[in-house]
Amino acid sequence: MKYAGIIGIVAGCALLVGSAAGVHAEVRSSAERLKTGIAESVKPAVAIANDAEASYCTPKFKEVLARVIHACGLEGGAARRGCQPADVKTLASISDDDFNALFTPLKERGGVVMFDDGSEKLDEDGKKMLEDLWVERKGARYFFIVARASKTGTPDFNRSLSHKRANSAFFHVGDRFKEPDLDKQVGLLWLGNEFAQLGKDYCEWNVSRKGKPCAAEAINRSAFVSWVDCQL
């Protein structure tokens, strides 16, 4: 019993010392937080998770997005890739205004890569815009490339030209970043000149040829590119 009492006293002292040390450490930690203004619960910022959604992912936006993705074979498992004007109109039943409304919330997220008249060749500003936007993924699911052609020329010529412009953007991203699953991330749409023409107000967006004259004709010689962060 005598030894048991001694052991109990020793254990009690040890617990007391440990408790005091813990309190002292907590006091020091609290003092440090007061001094630096850093809360213990604060953690370093991380990229948006794949399942996160941006604020523009409203029900209406997601409805139009889903219709385009499923109609144009962009959901990942489809054999067909990309979407032509006829596909958008007949399969998705989307008007010009509805289709363009899909990209309106992306004004601060995307950009307009502009081309010379009758050309699908990317200039240096266009290449830089594509590279900068690709790097800014932030966990987003889809990267859209929506190429257009202006009213100049025949519908067949411009449909082919817009397809080439979409491919130019797609191939540049592939060559520059060597992504193994690029086909699963990029949605290609080429709209010729008979569907979803853009207005001059898009000249106020993030365009690749800043400081140069811009009109509706020029803005439609373009490829709109942007990540889309919505979960469907």
N, C-alpha and C positions, 0 to 999 in steps of 0.2 A: 504493500500500500504506500509505503514511504517513497519507493522509487516511482510508483505510478503518479504520485502527487508532483514529484520533481519533473517528470516527463510532461505532465500537463502544464506546469508553469512555463517550461521551456517552449512548448508548442504555442502557448498563448502569447509569449513574448515574440515569437517568430511571426505569428499572424499580425500582431500589433505593428511590428516593424514593416512587414509587407504592406499593410494597409496604409501606414504613414507614407511609405515610398510611393504607393499608387496615388494617394491624394496629392503628394508633392509634384508628381509627374503631371497630373491633371491640371494642377494650378499653373505649372510652367507652360503646359500646352495652351491653356486658356489665355495666359498672359501673352504668349507669342501670337495667338490669333487676334487679340485686341491690338497688338502692336502693328501687325502686318495687314489686318483687315481681311484675312483669308479664312473662310469658313472651312471647318474640317470636312464637311460633306461635299465641298466643291470638287469636282473631278475635271480633268482635262477635256476639252471639247473633242468630240469624235465626229466622223462623217455620218451623214444620214444613213440609217439602215435601209436595206433593200425594200423593206415593207413600209417604210415611212412615206408620208404623202405631203406634198407641198400644199400651201394654202389655196392655190387656184384649183385644186381637185374637187370642184363642186359636183353635185349629181349631174347637172346638165353637161358640164365639160366631160365627165367620165362617160356619159351616154354617147356623146358624139365620138369620143376617142375609141370606145369599144366597137362602135359600128364601123369605123374606118379600119381598125386593126383586124377584125374578123372578115370584113369584106375584101381586104387586100392581102390576105395571107401573111399577116405579120405576127401571128400569135405564137410562132416558133415551130409548130409541128407541120405546117402546111408545106406542100411541095412547091407551090408557086410563090414567087417572091416579087413584091412590088405591086403597084396599083396604077392603072391607066385611067384617063378621064372617064371612059365608059364604065369601068369597074366602080368608080366612086358614085356615079349617078345611078346605075341600075342595081348594083348589089347593096350599096349602103343607103340609097335613097336620100342623099344629102344634097341640099342646094348649095349654090356658090357661097351665099352668106353664112350658112351653117358651117360649111367647111372652113372658111376663113376665120369664123368665130372660135374654132378649135385652137388657133394659134394666138389669138388676141391676148390671153392671159400670160403668154410667154414672152412678152415684149422685153422684159428685163432678163430673160433667161437665154434667149436664142439670138440668132443673127441672120442677116440676109447677105449671102455670098453673090456678088454680081458678076456678070459675064459681058464680054463684048458682043455686039450684034452678030448673030449667025455663028457664034463660037461656043464650044464647050470647054475651052482651055482655061484652067485656073491661073489667075495672076498671083503674085506674091502676097498681096493683101488677102486674097481669098484663101490661100493656103494657111496663112497665119490665123485667120479667123477660125477655120475648121480645127486647127490644132489646139487653139486656146479653148474653144468650146468643148472639145472632146476631153480635155484634161479636167474640166470643171464638172465632172460627172456627179459627184456628191451622192453617190448611192442610187442614182436614178435607174429606171428599168429600161426605157426605150430612148433611142437616139433617132429622131426623124430627119430625113433629108427629103424635102419636097421641092422638086425642080419645076420650073415654069419656062414658057417661051412667050414672047410678046406677040402682038397682033400682026407683026410684019411676016409675010410669007404664007404658004399654004398650011392647012391644018396637019396634013401628013408630015410635011417637013418639020414643023414645029413640035409635033409629038415625038418625032425621032430625036430632034435636037434636045428637048427637055429630058428625054431618057439618057442621052449622052451626058448631059450636065449632072444628073443624079449619079451616074456611074463615076464621073470624074471625082466628085466629092467622096463617094464611097471608096474608090480605089486609093485616093490620097490618104484617107484615114488608115486604110489597111496597110499601105506601104510604109507609112510613118510610124505606126504604133505596133504593127505585127500582132494584132489581137487574134488569138486562136478561135474565138467564138463570135467573130464579128457578125456573121449572118444572123445570130440569135439576138443581137443587140440593136441592129440598125433596120429601120423601116424605110424603104424607098418608095417614093411616089413621084410620077412624072405626069404633068398635067397639060402639056401642049399649050395651046392658046385659046381653047374653046371652053375652058372651065376654070372657075375660081381665080380670075384675074385680080390683082391687087391694085389698090388706089394709091394716089400720090402721098397720102398720109403715112404710108409705110416708109417713106423716105426719112421720117423722123426716128425710125427704129435704129438698131445697131447694124449699120450697113458696112460692108467691107471697103467701099470706096468713099471714105469720109472726105468732106470738103470738095467733092466734085458735083457738077450739075446732076440733079436727080428729078425724074418725072416718072409718070406711070409706066411709060414705055420702057424706061431703063430698069425700074424696080421689078418688072416682070421678066426680065432676062436674068433670072436669079435661081438660087436654091436656098430655101428657108431651112435652117438647121437649128435643132435644139434638143436637149434632153427633156424628157417628160417623166415626172416623178410619181405619177398616179398608180395606185394598186387597183387592178380590176378583178 
